Amino acid sequence: MLGDCNPDVLVLGSDVTPAFGQREKLVPGISLVIGGSAAITAVAAARLGLSVALAAAVGADPAGRFMLDQLAGEGVDVSAVVVRDGMPTGMTVALSQGEDRAILTALGAMASLTEADIPGVLLGRARHVHASSWFLLEDSLGPGLAGLLSAARTAGATTSLDTNWDPAGRWGGERLSAAIAQADVLLPNEAEALRLSGASGLEAAAAALTAAGPRLVVKLGERGALCADGPARQRVSLPPVVPADATGAGDCFNAGVIAGLLGGLPLSQAAALGCAVGALSTGAPGGTASCPDINAAAKLARQASVTSVP
């Protein structure tokens, strides 16, 4: 896994809108949990039984030590996580209110990760390389990511990319196009797919994004996922679940898709496993607290409905 690694300060409640004017508001709960798309995906993949290493950057501070300790405790290899002296670890505050969230992020050390920080031996022994949060690392890892993914593919690995949201609203560029062309699978959510493609509808977005080279799995939240492999389209859906908190569900979805593909499943069945992992991850606050093991995820995935889209 390549990308972001930072604690999430998760604020939960029916009304978590701050009241300025030096007013204090009580909320039901605030938690310090594993955050960062790449870090959450790494933990979810480890829970599914994969051998996982994370390449990221943190500061030499308590927040950085918290992340390293939590990830190592989950069985994630953190030997490629760079610790930057004199830089703070990135932090995110997520205000979660029902099905909606507002997110505040300070990048800190996470945006210092570059191609030079990724050990060649790590790429050489990987079966799969996944990169997250392109837009947070666009100016640091971005210039070299296409080359890293290409090198991984040359060494025999498969690759995937989840750009996540673009806080700057630019949604593109030559470097991103080059990285997408080196991804075997692209994993946006619906809103991201529309913005990445510039299309006004999901089918047009799927056509535009797959034309760039990758297979596509679009996360549709409680509606499941859309798989696009060349001209073929399939919708995947699961029985509904009652979520406690959807933080990190998309990142856990990514882990399920990766585990399914590495296990030899076709794209639609890998997406079904992704849907199951994402759904089960919503059972507790935070991105990793209720990540399932492979048995629980596979049991729910067997209830998936897969239909071809004309």
C-alpha positions in Angstrom: 0.0 0.0 0.0 1.3 3.5 -0.9 -0.2 6.7 0.4 -1.6 8.4 3.5 -1.2 7.5 7.1 -2.6 9.7 9.8 -4.8 9.5 12.9 -8.5 10.3 12.5 -10.2 12.3 15.3 -13.7 11.1 14.8 -16.6 13.2 16.2 -20.0 11.4 16.2 -23.4 12.7 17.0 -26.8 13.9 15.6 -25.5 17.5 15.7 -21.7 18.0 15.4 -21.8 21.4 13.7 -19.3 23.6 15.7 -20.8 26.6 17.4 -18.3 29.5 17.0 -18.3 32.4 19.4 -16.4 30.4 22.1 -19.4 28.2 22.8 -19.0 24.7 23.9 -21.2 21.9 22.5 -21.4 18.4 23.9 -21.3 15.4 21.6 -21.9 11.7 22.3 -18.4 10.6 21.4 -14.9 11.5 20.1 -12.4 8.8 19.2 -8.8 8.7 18.1 -8.5 6.0 15.5 -6.4 4.7 12.5 -6.9 7.1 9.6 -5.7 7.7 6.1 -7.1 5.8 3.1 -4.0 3.7 2.5 -3.6 2.9 6.2 -7.2 1.8 6.6 -7.0 -0.3 3.4 -3.8 -1.9 4.8 -5.5 -2.9 8.0 -8.6 -4.2 6.3 -6.4 -6.3 3.9 -4.4 -7.7 6.8 -7.7 -8.7 8.6 -8.6 -10.6 5.4 -5.4 -12.6 5.7 -3.1 -10.8 3.2 0.5 -10.0 4.0 0.6 -6.2 3.8 3.3 -3.5 3.9 2.6 0.2 4.0 4.8 2.9 2.5 3.9 6.3 3.9 5.3 9.3 5.8 4.6 10.4 9.4 6.2 12.9 11.8 8.5 12.1 14.7 5.8 12.9 17.2 3.1 11.1 19.4 0.6 11.0 16.5 3.2 9.2 14.3 4.0 6.8 17.0 0.3 6.1 17.6 -0.1 5.2 13.9 3.0 3.0 13.8 2.0 1.1 16.9 -1.6 0.6 15.8 -0.6 -0.6 12.4 2.0 -2.9 13.7 -0.5 -4.3 16.1 -2.7 -5.2 13.2 0.1 -7.1 11.5 0.9 -4.4 8.9 4.6 -4.2 8.0 5.6 -0.5 8.7 9.3 -0.8 7.9 8.7 1.4 4.8 6.9 4.1 6.7 9.3 7.1 6.8 9.5 9.1 10.0 10.3 12.8 9.3 12.1 14.8 11.9 10.8 18.3 12.4 7.5 17.6 10.6 4.1 16.9 12.2 2.1 13.8 11.4 -0.9 14.6 9.3 -4.2 14.7 11.1 -7.9 14.5 10.1 -10.9 15.6 12.1 -14.1 13.9 10.8 -17.4 15.2 11.9 -19.9 12.4 11.3 -23.6 13.1 11.5 -25.8 10.3 10.3 -24.9 9.4 6.7 -23.1 12.6 6.1 -19.6 13.7 7.1 -17.4 16.8 7.0 -13.7 16.3 7.0 -10.8 18.6 8.0 -7.3 17.5 7.2 -3.8 18.9 7.8 -1.4 17.1 5.5 1.8 17.4 7.6 4.4 14.8 6.8 2.0 12.7 4.7 2.5 15.0 1.7 6.3 14.6 1.8 6.3 11.0 0.5 8.1 10.7 -2.8 9.1 8.0 -5.2 12.6 7.9 -3.6 11.0 6.8 -0.3 9.5 3.6 -1.8 12.0 0.6 -1.4 12.6 -1.2 -4.6 12.7 -4.5 -2.8 9.1 -3.8 -1.6 7.9 -3.4 -5.1 9.9 -6.4 -6.3 8.3 -8.9 -3.9 4.7 -7.5 -4.0 1.9 -9.4 -5.7 -0.2 -6.3 -5.8 0.5 -2.6 -5.3 -2.3 -0.2 -4.3 -2.0 3.6 -4.2 -4.5 5.8 -2.3 -5.2 9.5 -2.0 -3.6 10.8 -5.2 -4.8 14.3 -4.6 -3.2 14.6 -1.2 0.1 13.4 -2.5 -0.1 14.9 -6.0 2.9 17.2 -5.6 5.2 14.7 -3.8 4.4 11.1 -4.8 2.5 12.1 -7.9 5.5 12.8 -10.2 6.8 9.3 -9.7 3.7 7.2 -9.2 3.2 6.1 -12.8 6.7 4.9 -12.9 6.3 3.0 -9.6 3.2 1.3 -10.8 4.8 0.4 -14.1 7.8 -1.1 -12.3 5.5 -3.1 -10.2 3.7 -4.5 -13.2 7.0 -5.3 -14.9 8.0 -7.3 -11.8 4.8 -9.3 -12.1 2.5 -7.5 -9.7 -1.0 -6.2 -10.4 -1.9 -2.6 -9.5 -4.8 -0.5 -8.3 -5.5 3.2 -7.6 -8.1 5.1 -5.5 -7.6 8.8 -6.1 -10.1 9.7 -3.3 -11.5 13.3 -3.3 -9.7 16.3 -4.7 -9.9 19.1 -2.1 -8.5 21.6 -4.8 -11.2 20.7 -7.3 -8.9 20.2 -10.2 -9.6 16.5 -10.9 -6.9 15.7 -13.4 -3.7 16.4 -15.2 -1.1 14.5 -17.2 0.5 12.9 -14.2 -2.8 11.5 -13.0 -3.6 10.2 -16.5 -0.3 8.5 -16.6 -0.9 6.9 -13.2 -4.4 5.7 -14.2 -2.9 4.1 -17.4 -0.6 2.0 -15.1 -3.5 0.9 -12.8 -5.0 -2.5 -13.5 -8.1 -1.5 -11.5 -9.4 2.0 -10.7 -11.5 2.3 -7.6 -13.4 5.6 -7.3 -16.8 6.3 -5.7 -19.6 7.6 -7.9 -19.0 11.3 -7.3 -15.2 10.8 -7.9 -15.9 8.9 -11.1 -18.0 11.7 -12.5 -15.5 14.3 -11.7 -12.5 12.3 -12.9 -14.1 11.7 -16.2 -15.9 15.0 -16.6 -19.1 13.0 -17.6 -22.6 13.8 -16.5 -23.7 10.2 -16.0 -22.3 7.0 -14.6 -22.2 5.0 -17.9 -20.4 7.8 -19.7 -18.0 8.1 -16.8 -17.3 4.3 -17.0 -16.7 4.5 -20.7 -14.3 7.4 -20.4 -12.3 5.9 -17.5 -12.0 2.4 -18.9 -10.8 3.9 -22.2 -7.7 5.0 -20.3 -6.8 1.3 -19.7 -7.9 0.1 -16.3 -10.8 -2.0 -15.3 -13.2 0.0 -13.1 -15.1 -0.7 -9.9 -17.3 2.3 -8.9 -18.4 2.3 -5.2 -22.1 3.2 -5.0 -22.5 3.2 -1.2 -25.6 1.2 0.0 -26.5 0.6 -3.7 -23.4 -1.7 -4.1 -21.0 -1.2 -7.0 -20.7 -1.0 -10.8 -18.0 -3.1 -12.5 -16.7 -2.1 -15.9 -14.3 -4.3 -17.8 -14.0 -3.0 -21.3 -17.5 -2.8 -22.7 -19.0 -5.2 -20.1 -21.0 -3.7 -17.2 -22.2 -5.5 -14.1 -24.0 -4.2 -11.0 -23.3 -5.8 -7.7 -25.6 -5.4 -4.7 -25.9 -6.8 -1.2 -28.8 -7.0 1.3 -28.8 -3.7 3.3 -27.1 -3.3 6.6 -27.7 -0.7 9.4 -24.5 1.3 9.7 -23.1 2.8 12.9 -20.5 4.9 11.0 -19.4 4.8 7.4 -15.9 6.2 8.0 -13.4 4.2 5.9 -16.0 2.0 4.3 -14.7 2.7 0.8 -11.1 2.0 1.9 -12.2 -1.3 3.3 -14.1 -2.0 0.1 -10.8 -1.6 -1.7 -9.2 -4.2 0.5 -12.0 -6.7 -0.3 -11.6 -6.1 -4.1 -7.9 -6.6 -3.9 -8.2 -9.8 -1.8 -10.8 -11.2 -4.2 -8.6 -10.5 -7.2 -5.5 -12.0 -5.6 -7.7 -15.0 -4.7 -8.5 -15.5 -8.4 -12.1 -14.2 -8.3 -13.6 -12.5 -11.4 -14.0 -8.8 -11.1 -17.7 -8.9 -10.2 -17.1 -11.5 -7.4 -14.2 -9.5 -6.1 -16.5 -6.5 -6.1 -19.0 -8.5 -4.1 -16.3 -9.3 -1.6 -15.5 -5.6 -1.5 -19.1 -4.7 -0.8 -19.2 -7.2 2.0 -16.0 -5.9 3.6 -17.2 -2.3 3.3 -20.6 -3.1 4.7 -19.3 -5.0 7.7 -16.8 -2.2 8.4 -19.6 0.2 9.2 -20.7 -1.8 12.3 -18.6 0.4 14.6 -17.2 3.9 14.7 -13.9 4.4 12.8 -12.5 2.9 9.7 -11.0 -0.3 11.2 -12.9 -1.2 14.4 -15.2 -3.7 12.7 -13.2 -4.7 9.7 -14.1 -8.4 9.1 -12.0 -11.4 8.6 -12.2 -13.3 5.3 -14.7 -15.9 6.6 -17.3 -13.2 7.7 -16.7 -11.2 4.5 -17.1 -14.2 2.2 -20.3 -15.3 4.0 -21.9 -12.0 3.3 -20.5 -11.8 -0.2 -22.3 -15.0 -1.1 -25.5 -13.1 -0.7 -24.6 -10.7 -3.4 -26.7 -10.1 -6.5 -24.7 -9.7 -9.8 -26.6 -8.5 -12.8 -25.4 -7.6 -16.3 -26.1 -4.0 -17.4 -27.0 -3.7 -21.1 
